[in-house]
Amino acid sequence: MEEAVILSAVRTPIGRYAGSLKDVRHDDLAALVIAEAVRLANIDADSIEDVILGCANQAGEDNRNVARMALLLAGLPLHVAGQTVNRLCGSGLQAVNSAAQTIQTGMGDTFVAGGVESMTRAPFVLSKADSAFSRNMAMHDTTLGWRFMNAKLSAVHHPYSMGETAENVAEKYGISRADQDAFALRSQQRAVAAQQSGRFAAEILPVSIPQKKGEPTIVAIDEHPRADTTIEKLAALKPAFRKDGSVTAGNSAGINDGAAALVMMAQNRAEQLGLHPRARIVASAVAGVDPAYMGLGPIPAMRKVLQRAGLSINDMDLVEL
């Protein structure tokens, strides 16, 4: 089986909801990182088989197939194909897995893979009327959560929001509010320390934001880390999803905007071209769980992928979820 390797990797800063990237379209964000990833990899764009991007929303400016739109904006040749995949929060990872699996099966040797999302710019959607002059149309904010849920599925699996599934996990495993806040604080502190030390600088492509007057604004750092976060501030926040719950805006994942791209290639082809890979794809896996406990999904997936790789959790130096 052919080995799949990564030649380059780049991302935009991650903007907070309605933050510095609020005026940048999804396809423009993705085009920036696609072009830069190809430049960093020092490859001929003519050799690219496909651009595979993950995008969880696809309800507005993502425009059905944001991968194709973005690669054209990035100036890639017209013969380069584009496909957009959706595995919700894991969409970008699925794009990388799809590229790797295609390389491993010999169906192409050079790909761009990554993901893009602008949760800020996600539109409201309105259902069509089911009869003339009907006033029962439903409207949904596509930033997050379910929309146009099938009643038959709701009868079997309650349409919990992501925050509610976190409450379910916390209740099932006895994870206290204090534990969640402490974990959130540690995450913020580590992110801020990494940011201040310049650890992320090499992987970030600054984004230039045109202004109505004057010079463009340059966005070069992630906006979600908060250096002023304290355990007291976290403890003061009200539950966001259940009146007596433990999940808050402070210990939950953020709503963000950003894009990332990798150039991936068959190892044999990279060697022929004298290119030096940064990493290789060892194994991948997916797994489903009860939707009410969505956050447990990484557990069976990690067990699968470790088994496939012939490794154990004790072999890992770094685990990122």
Phi, psi and omega in degrees: 000137180292142176274140175257128181237160179253125181264325181210158179208134181207153178216161170281167164299156176265115181271145177283166181303127182060028181266213188295336181263011187297335182263006182257124180293157177304310185293329176290319176301313182294322180299322180300311184284329176298310181299319182289321179298319178295318179297315181295326181286343179058049179244163175278119182300337178298337184276354184286126179282315189201149170249121182243117180239142171270140176206120187276338186269290178060034182249354185216246183291348172298334163061047174071310181221077185296334179298314180293316179300315184291321181293327176292319176297329180283353178085016177289156181301152183298333183282352177285126182277167177215139176221147180245131182244157183224112168230043181050234186298339179263019186296316179296321177296321178295324177300317178295316178298319180296318178296316180298316181294326177292319176297314183297332180266006175076020182263022180154155182238351182221126185219155164250132179225148179174211182197161179209145176204138167233094181291333177298317187269005177299132187275168164278143177237144183237130179290158175283153177293140181273355175200165181300136177064017180291146178241021185256024179294143179259139177244139179227143170273117186277005179304320186201146169095182183289157169208140179052050183294139177287123183300326179294323178287321178299329180291336181260318181232110181302134182282070177295145169286166179301319180297322178292324177294327175295321175298319179298316179296316180299319180292317183295321186253008176064040179271114187282165174299320180297319178297317181294317179294321179295319178295318179297318179297315180298320178297315178297316181297318180292319179296317180295317179298317179295320180296314183291333179276354180082015184297329182268350191303319185291338183265353185261131172263112179302144181250128179269124182250109179300144178246157179298325178225145174081193183286154177294153174273135179257120178258118187231356181228155177294141184263346185285323179299137181237111183293337183268010179293133175228162179295329179292318178295320178295319182293337183278348182285143179278152175304141186264341190237333177222143185306316181253026184277183182238354182266126184235175175296336182278331180250016176254167173292152182275168173258116194225170176233142176169177180208155178213153179211146175236150165258127182239146185210155172295136184302318179300320179293319178299319179295320178299325182271358181071026180268155186243104181298150176269334182196167174229154179273117183272312182196163175213161180199154174228158179204148176253152177223175175303124181304335179292342181233047187310322185295350179276354184308319181299338184294302178293329179295318179293321178299316179298311187291325177294319178297317180295326181275350183070034183234170174234167180299333179289345177278351186275133173268332182214130177239125179238128179239000000 
